């Protein structure tokens, strides 16, 4: 029996039809990765399943009694709770059972009736079955796995950043272990080790889940099937991502062949009718007209353009682009030991390490947005920075992509700006929608487009692949490889930064080595 059944789902946002008569079902034990290009409606689907949005047409039915856990990043959280207290609230029913058991034990001092003894035995059996007396250990395991322990479990929820709070909310959901998990980009804000831990946890999960993710390596670890959203439909494939996409490509190829064959048949009938509409063959022509009218016309296959991205580059005469000497980064207190770093002109460097260590702060310090606590940063004369911040905060969220791209490069007119945006997959009416109405992936594309139209010689990129679909991610990698300038990139996706950077710097090593220098860095490719 299906845990979830979707029948004839139709849903439209503004002028875009996301789903049209779509059907889908989720069965016990299914571990599904939810895939599709930016803007097709992956996050919207999860919101529809949670009744945050209501379908325009169709039915969404959950099996009665099914417990669904949804990672809602906008959920209200008691900011006065400690991290430990918040995580422990995942077991509120067990704590209530323990409280009731203690009350029964108190009553037994004066009443030793069989009914009280039976009720106490039932509660005790429940607590033991659910491993109540090892809850602290379970909390510590999940907290360690997701890297929450480094915040300090006594820290108040109100003192956490948005990314840190996201990790704690995810941890609580995993501790609850509902029948069905709905997770939207759960690997955001996780570093490589914690993504690995989450992958192992989910691959062994006893319930069902649907996980939206653009990280195909992660999906291959956790999923036994793919739920792909495209052409306003939801299709389910068995097996890992590569197998699913091969099957999808085969289906699209067959659809194209069927459409072409039908078009040839239609053309043949139309030519016969036009040639024989009058005269001795008129009766046969009328028969062809009836035959033509009965044909159920197939939709023309939609062809998606493969994105090709390019970043404009400006010359830099100096040999060394950035030099950091005895650099201490942070705000009130240093986040890391002293850093010594030399970045050569044209060099491409990836920075990795646990979240919270200071990767973003390091980038902001290098470009002068954050003042060093000690030491110094020297930058070459003539540097033209291109900086990508990982947040999606816009100064004017009601602005359109067309407006912000033209503001980034005054030499562009509406036509050329549209052409640039189209290369990043933002075309048609999307180019004139308010930024705030676009999906996370679409907003990321607009930010990257603004960088691409600006002449730069040093790109500083902080998690640019977050939210990006597979095709654009691949195009971005190729564009960075071709880029003539210097690149310093922070990314938690090891697959994305594998093979092409000149160096990969793991700043978590600073806890042991006390500095980054040419002799201590890991060199790749």
Secondary structure as the mmCIF struct_conf table of DSSP 4:
data_model
#
loop_
_struct_conf.conf_type_id
_struct_conf.id
_struct_conf.beg_label_comp_id
_struct_conf.beg_label_asym_id
_struct_conf.beg_label_seq_id
_struct_conf.end_label_comp_id
_struct_conf.end_label_asym_id
_struct_conf.end_label_seq_id
STRN STRN1 UNK A 2 UNK A 13
TURN_TY1_P TURN_TY1_P1 UNK A 14 UNK A 15
STRN STRN2 UNK A 16 UNK A 27
TURN_TY1_P TURN_TY1_P2 UNK A 28 UNK A 29
STRN STRN3 UNK A 31 UNK A 35
TURN_TY1_P TURN_TY1_P3 UNK A 38 UNK A 39
BEND BEND1 UNK A 40 UNK A 41
HELX_RH_AL_P HELX_RH_AL_P1 UNK A 42 UNK A 49
TURN_TY1_P TURN_TY1_P4 UNK A 50 UNK A 51
BEND BEND2 UNK A 52 UNK A 53
BEND BEND3 UNK A 56 UNK A 56
STRN STRN4 UNK A 57 UNK A 62
HELX_LH_PP_P HELX_LH_PP_P1 UNK A 63 UNK A 63
TURN_TY1_P TURN_TY1_P5 UNK A 64 UNK A 65
STRN STRN5 UNK A 68 UNK A 70
TURN_TY1_P TURN_TY1_P6 UNK A 73 UNK A 74
TURN_TY1_P TURN_TY1_P7 UNK A 79 UNK A 80
BEND BEND4 UNK A 81 UNK A 81
STRN STRN6 UNK A 82 UNK A 82
HELX_RH_AL_P HELX_RH_AL_P2 UNK A 83 UNK A 88
HELX_RH_3T_P HELX_RH_3T_P1 UNK A 89 UNK A 91
HELX_RH_AL_P HELX_RH_AL_P3 UNK A 92 UNK A 107
TURN_TY1_P TURN_TY1_P8 UNK A 108 UNK A 110
HELX_RH_AL_P HELX_RH_AL_P4 UNK A 114 UNK A 129
TURN_TY1_P TURN_TY1_P9 UNK A 130 UNK A 131
HELX_RH_3T_P HELX_RH_3T_P2 UNK A 132 UNK A 134
HELX_RH_AL_P HELX_RH_AL_P5 UNK A 135 UNK A 145
TURN_TY1_P TURN_TY1_P10 UNK A 146 UNK A 147
HELX_RH_3T_P HELX_RH_3T_P3 UNK A 149 UNK A 151
TURN_TY1_P TURN_TY1_P11 UNK A 153 UNK A 154
BEND BEND5 UNK A 155 UNK A 155
STRN STRN7 UNK A 156 UNK A 156
HELX_RH_3T_P HELX_RH_3T_P4 UNK A 157 UNK A 159
BEND BEND6 UNK A 160 UNK A 160
HELX_RH_AL_P HELX_RH_AL_P6 UNK A 162 UNK A 176
BEND BEND7 UNK A 179 UNK A 179
STRN STRN8 UNK A 180 UNK A 184
BEND BEND8 UNK A 185 UNK A 185
TURN_TY1_P TURN_TY1_P12 UNK A 186 UNK A 189
HELX_RH_AL_P HELX_RH_AL_P7 UNK A 192 UNK A 203
TURN_TY1_P TURN_TY1_P13 UNK A 204 UNK A 204
BEND BEND9 UNK A 206 UNK A 207
STRN STRN9 UNK A 208 UNK A 212
BEND BEND10 UNK A 214 UNK A 214
HELX_RH_AL_P HELX_RH_AL_P8 UNK A 216 UNK A 222
BEND BEND11 UNK A 224 UNK A 224
STRN STRN10 UNK A 225 UNK A 230
TURN_TY1_P TURN_TY1_P14 UNK A 231 UNK A 232
STRN STRN11 UNK A 233 UNK A 238
BEND BEND12 UNK A 239 UNK A 239
HELX_RH_AL_P HELX_RH_AL_P9 UNK A 241 UNK A 276
BEND BEND13 UNK A 277 UNK A 279
TURN_TY1_P TURN_TY1_P15 UNK A 280 UNK A 281
HELX_RH_AL_P HELX_RH_AL_P10 UNK A 282 UNK A 294
HELX_LH_PP_P HELX_LH_PP_P2 UNK A 297 UNK A 302
HELX_LH_PP_P HELX_LH_PP_P3 UNK A 304 UNK A 307
STRN STRN12 UNK A 313 UNK A 313
BEND BEND14 UNK A 319 UNK A 319
STRN STRN13 UNK A 320 UNK A 328
STRN STRN14 UNK A 330 UNK A 330
BEND BEND15 UNK A 331 UNK A 333
STRN STRN15 UNK A 334 UNK A 334
BEND BEND16 UNK A 335 UNK A 337
STRN STRN16 UNK A 339 UNK A 344
TURN_TY1_P TURN_TY1_P16 UNK A 345 UNK A 346
STRN STRN17 UNK A 348 UNK A 352
TURN_TY1_P TURN_TY1_P17 UNK A 355 UNK A 356
BEND BEND17 UNK A 357 UNK A 358
HELX_RH_AL_P HELX_RH_AL_P11 UNK A 359 UNK A 366
TURN_TY1_P TURN_TY1_P18 UNK A 367 UNK A 368
BEND BEND18 UNK A 369 UNK A 370
BEND BEND19 UNK A 373 UNK A 373
STRN STRN18 UNK A 374 UNK A 379
TURN_TY1_P TURN_TY1_P19 UNK A 381 UNK A 382
STRN STRN19 UNK A 385 UNK A 388
BEND BEND20 UNK A 390 UNK A 391
TURN_TY1_P TURN_TY1_P20 UNK A 395 UNK A 398
BEND BEND21 UNK A 399 UNK A 399
STRN STRN20 UNK A 400 UNK A 400
HELX_RH_AL_P HELX_RH_AL_P12 UNK A 401 UNK A 408
TURN_TY1_P TURN_TY1_P21 UNK A 410 UNK A 411
HELX_RH_AL_P HELX_RH_AL_P13 UNK A 414 UNK A 423
TURN_TY1_P TURN_TY1_P22 UNK A 424 UNK A 425
HELX_RH_3T_P HELX_RH_3T_P5 UNK A 428 UNK A 432
BEND BEND22 UNK A 433 UNK A 433
STRN STRN21 UNK A 434 UNK A 434
HELX_RH_3T_P HELX_RH_3T_P6 UNK A 435 UNK A 437
BEND BEND23 UNK A 438 UNK A 438
HELX_RH_AL_P HELX_RH_AL_P14 UNK A 440 UNK A 452
TURN_TY1_P TURN_TY1_P23 UNK A 453 UNK A 453
BEND BEND24 UNK A 454 UNK A 454
STRN STRN22 UNK A 456 UNK A 456
BEND BEND25 UNK A 457 UNK A 457
STRN STRN23 UNK A 458 UNK A 462
BEND BEND26 UNK A 463 UNK A 463
TURN_TY1_P TURN_TY1_P24 UNK A 464 UNK A 467
HELX_RH_AL_P HELX_RH_AL_P15 UNK A 470 UNK A 482
BEND BEND27 UNK A 484 UNK A 485
STRN STRN24 UNK A 486 UNK A 490
BEND BEND28 UNK A 492 UNK A 492
TURN_TY1_P TURN_TY1_P25 UNK A 494 UNK A 497
BEND BEND29 UNK A 498 UNK A 500
BEND BEND30 UNK A 502 UNK A 502
STRN STRN25 UNK A 503 UNK A 506
HELX_RH_3T_P HELX_RH_3T_P7 UNK A 507 UNK A 509
HELX_RH_AL_P HELX_RH_AL_P16 UNK A 510 UNK A 513
BEND BEND31 UNK A 514 UNK A 515
TURN_TY1_P TURN_TY1_P26 UNK A 518 UNK A 520
BEND BEND32 UNK A 521 UNK A 521
STRN STRN26 UNK A 522 UNK A 523
#
